[in-house]
Structure formats: C-alpha cells, structure tokens
Amino acid sequence: MGKWLMRMGAMVLAAVVLTVTGCPPKSEEKPPAGAIPDSLQPPSPARPSPEPVEKEPTPIDVSETLEKLEPKTESIPETKLTKAQRDTCLVWVGDALPAGEVAKLDGEKVSLADLLGKKGSVVIFWSAGSSEIAEKLAAQALADLQGDAQAAFGDKGLAVIAINPKDPVDKVKEVLGTAKVDYPVLLDDGGSLFAKVASEGLPRVYVLDEAGKIAWLDIEFSEVTRETLKRTLPVVLGDSKAGKE
C-alpha cells in the first residue's frame, strides 16, 4: 500500500512538471556536412516571359466620320399636292413651261422665252383677287419675290417674271404701286398662256432651270412657299452656298 502511494505521487509530480515546463524543444535539424546554406545558394533562373500574342487589328468604320466631314448635297424639295390639287396642274416638274406671248403694261408684245434667265427663272401667275385683303396679299407676294429672288439671285443669272392673266392693266398698276418691284410684270390677255399651265387657281409659282423646264412649283404663295423657294433657288442655280445666312 505504501509503495503504491509513492508510485502514484511520483506520477502526479511528473505530470505537474510537464505541464509547467511544456514539451522539450525539438532539436534543430543541422544540414548535412558539406551542404551550402540556403542564404548562399545562387538565385533560381528567372522564367522566360511568354511571347506576345499578335492580335488581328480591329477594323475601324470611318464611313460615319467621312459622312460628317463631307458637305451634304442640297436637293430640290418635293412638291406634294392632294390629288384634287394635282389634277389642276396641266404641267408638272420636268415639263417645259409652255411658250407664248405676253404683253408689257404699255401693250408691247414679247415672247416669254426671251425673258427667261440664263441659269434659271421664277415665274409667278397671279391676280389681285376680288377683295382688299386679296389685293394686299398679291402686293406682298410680289414684294417678297423682289427680295427673296430678284435681289438675292438676280446677279447670278436668275430672272423673275410676274404674269397676270386676269386683271385689267389699271388694277395691275395699282398693285405695283404698293409692291414696288423692278422685275418685269406682264399681262396674259385672255389667259391663253395660263390655260396651258393650269385649269384653275392663282397664284402659282414655277421655278425653271436653265433649259426652261420646271424644277419646282407651288399652287399658293405662303411663308412655306417662301422658305422652300429659298432652298430651291441655290440648287437650281448651282450655288448651294447662296442664300444661306
């Protein structure tokens, strides 16, 4: 019994000592004799860089850029009419304006063909109407053509011609007293020339090219007509920069 207690006490004491001191440290492994320390080992050779992979160049679409750089070519606006309006037109875009004689305000007869411009013409068939308002609108239309066409393009080979197929000469002179234009205003006695152009409806505006063919027309004279005319004349005259502010 006493030996057994002594043995148990020795075992408890050994356990306490191990708990306090911990396990004995491991001994460092020494390199074998003649081995070179790691610190003196030559550096490992660097890995070669991978060869660059050549990629196909990405194609660049320059069409959009070129389109922005290239000046846009102006074109003559399309004449759009209803079927009923179109049916009143006896001549159309691409047709030659019918030839005929017209009269100056003093009665002298002249050929319309002799009055056309070298590079283009604006011909308006008009009347003073049957009311004071219609007469004022007619005078304003003639005055607008003076500025928009005659003054702007008269020195570029354009001729402006106004033809009245309906009113007496005194009424025409009265309207001209308000309009104050310097292009020829003529009479179509009996409306024989206008009868070749349309079945009805005044005013009518025709832009002719240098060959006397209709390039554009309108069956009214409004602000839209004026703006379209300003776009059309430079194209007909071959001067797309003219008339642009």
C-alpha positions in Angstrom: 0.0 0.0 0.0 2.7 2.5 0.8 4.7 1.7 -2.3 1.6 2.1 -4.4 1.0 5.6 -2.9 4.6 6.6 -3.5 4.4 5.5 -7.1 1.2 7.5 -7.6 2.8 10.6 -6.1 5.8 10.3 -8.4 3.4 10.1 -11.4 1.5 13.2 -10.3 4.7 15.1 -9.7 5.9 14.2 -13.2 2.6 15.4 -14.7 2.9 18.7 -12.9 6.4 19.2 -14.2 5.5 18.5 -17.8 2.5 20.9 -17.5 4.7 23.8 -16.3 7.7 23.3 -18.5 6.0 22.0 -21.6 7.4 19.5 -24.0 11.1 19.7 -24.6 12.0 21.7 -27.7 12.8 19.9 -30.8 16.4 20.0 -31.7 17.2 22.0 -34.9 18.0 19.9 -37.9 21.5 20.5 -39.0 22.3 20.5 -42.7 24.4 17.6 -43.8 28.1 18.1 -43.9 29.3 19.9 -47.0 25.9 21.4 -47.8 25.7 25.0 -48.8 23.4 27.2 -46.7 20.2 28.5 -48.4 21.4 32.1 -48.0 24.4 31.3 -50.1 22.5 29.3 -52.8 22.6 31.0 -56.3 19.2 32.5 -57.3 16.9 30.4 -59.4 17.0 31.4 -63.1 14.1 33.8 -64.0 11.3 32.2 -66.0 11.3 33.5 -69.6 8.5 35.9 -70.4 5.8 34.5 -72.6 5.9 35.5 -76.3 3.4 38.3 -77.0 0.4 37.0 -79.0 -0.3 39.1 -82.1 -3.9 40.0 -82.4 -5.7 40.9 -85.6 -6.3 44.7 -85.8 -9.8 45.7 -85.1 -11.2 47.3 -88.3 -12.3 50.9 -87.9 -15.5 52.0 -89.6 -14.7 55.5 -90.9 -17.8 55.8 -93.1 -19.8 57.7 -90.4 -16.9 60.1 -89.8 -16.4 60.7 -93.5 -20.1 61.3 -93.9 -19.9 64.0 -91.2 -16.9 65.6 -92.9 -18.3 65.6 -96.4 -20.6 68.5 -97.3 -24.2 67.5 -97.8 -25.6 68.0 -101.2 -28.7 70.1 -101.2 -31.6 68.8 -103.2 -34.8 70.4 -104.6 -37.7 69.8 -102.2 -40.5 67.6 -103.5 -43.8 69.2 -104.4 -46.6 67.5 -102.5 -50.2 68.1 -103.5 -53.5 66.3 -103.0 -55.0 64.5 -105.9 -57.5 67.3 -106.5 -54.8 69.9 -106.5 -52.6 67.8 -108.7 -55.4 67.4 -111.2 -55.5 71.2 -111.7 -51.8 71.1 -112.9 -51.5 70.8 -116.7 -47.7 70.8 -116.5 -45.5 69.3 -113.8 -42.0 69.0 -112.6 -39.7 68.1 -115.5 -42.0 69.6 -118.1 -41.1 72.7 -120.1 -43.2 75.7 -119.2 -45.4 76.4 -122.3 -44.2 79.1 -124.6 -46.3 82.0 -125.6 -46.6 85.8 -125.9 -47.3 88.2 -123.1 -47.8 91.9 -123.0 -45.9 94.7 -121.2 -48.0 97.2 -119.3 -47.7 99.6 -122.3 -49.2 96.9 -124.6 -46.0 95.8 -126.3 -46.0 92.0 -127.0 -43.0 90.0 -126.0 -42.1 86.3 -126.1 -41.9 84.6 -122.7 -38.9 82.6 -123.8 -37.0 85.8 -124.4 -37.4 86.8 -120.8 -36.1 83.7 -119.1 -32.8 83.8 -117.2 -29.6 82.2 -118.3 -29.4 79.9 -115.3 -32.9 79.8 -114.1 -36.2 81.7 -113.7 -39.1 82.2 -111.3 -42.4 82.7 -112.9 -45.5 83.6 -110.9 -49.0 83.7 -112.3 -51.1 86.0 -110.0 -54.1 88.2 -109.7 -55.3 91.0 -107.4 -58.3 89.0 -106.4 -61.7 90.4 -105.6 -61.2 91.9 -102.1 -58.9 94.4 -100.5 -57.2 91.7 -98.4 -56.6 89.6 -101.6 -55.1 92.7 -103.2 -52.7 93.3 -100.3 -51.7 89.7 -100.3 -50.9 89.9 -104.0 -48.8 93.0 -103.5 -47.0 91.3 -100.6 -46.2 88.2 -102.7 -44.7 90.4 -105.5 -42.7 92.3 -102.9 -41.4 89.1 -101.3 -40.2 87.9 -104.7 -38.3 91.1 -105.1 -36.3 90.4 -102.0 -36.2 86.6 -101.9 -35.4 86.1 -105.6 -34.6 89.2 -107.6 -32.4 90.9 -105.1 -30.8 87.7 -103.8 -30.1 86.0 -107.1 -30.7 88.5 -110.0 -26.9 88.9 -110.5 -26.5 85.1 -110.6 -28.4 84.5 -113.8 -31.9 84.3 -112.4 -34.9 86.1 -114.0 -38.1 86.8 -112.1 -41.3 87.2 -114.1 -44.8 88.0 -112.9 -47.7 87.3 -115.2 -51.3 88.5 -114.6 -53.8 86.5 -116.7 -56.9 88.1 -115.2 -56.9 91.8 -114.2 -57.0 95.0 -116.3 -53.8 97.0 -116.6 -55.1 99.7 -114.2 -55.6 97.2 -111.4 -52.1 95.7 -112.0 -50.5 99.2 -111.9 -52.4 99.9 -108.6 -50.9 96.8 -107.0 -47.5 97.6 -108.3 -47.7 101.0 -106.6 -47.6 99.1 -103.3 -45.3 96.3 -104.3 -42.5 98.4 -105.9 -40.6 95.8 -107.9 -38.0 96.1 -110.7 -38.6 92.8 -112.5 -41.0 92.6 -115.4 -44.7 92.4 -114.7 -46.7 91.3 -117.7 -50.3 90.7 -118.9 -51.6 87.4 -120.3 -54.5 88.9 -122.3 -57.5 86.5 -122.1 -55.4 84.0 -120.1 -54.4 82.0 -123.1 -50.9 81.2 -121.7 -52.2 80.3 -118.2 -54.7 78.0 -119.8 -51.8 75.8 -120.9 -50.4 75.8 -117.4 -53.3 75.1 -115.1 -57.1 74.6 -115.2 -57.7 77.0 -112.2 -56.2 78.5 -109.1 -54.0 81.6 -108.6 -51.3 82.3 -107.6 -49.0 79.7 -108.9 -45.2 79.8 -108.7 -42.8 77.9 -111.0 -39.0 77.6 -110.7 -37.4 76.9 -114.1 -33.9 75.6 -114.8 -31.6 77.0 -117.4 -33.4 74.9 -120.1 -36.8 76.3 -119.2 -38.1 73.1 -117.5 -40.0 73.1 -114.3 -37.8 72.2 -111.4 -40.3 73.0 -108.6 -43.7 74.5 -108.3 -46.3 75.6 -105.8 -50.0 76.4 -106.2 -50.0 79.1 -103.5 -47.7 81.8 -102.1 -47.3 81.3 -98.4 -44.5 81.5 -95.9 -43.8 77.8 -96.5 -43.6 78.7 -100.2 -41.1 81.4 -99.5 -38.9 79.1 -97.4 -39.0 76.3 -99.9 -38.2 78.8 -102.7 -35.1 80.0 -100.8 -33.9 76.4 -100.6 -34.7 75.6 -104.2 -33.1 78.5 -106.0 -29.5 77.9 -104.9 -29.7 74.3 -106.1 -31.2 75.3 -109.5 -28.5 78.0 -109.9 -25.7 75.6 -108.9 -24.8 77.7 -105.9 -25.6 75.6 -102.8 -24.0 78.2 -100.5 -26.0 81.1 -101.9 -28.9 82.3 -99.9 -27.7 80.7 -96.6 -27.2 83.0 -93.7 
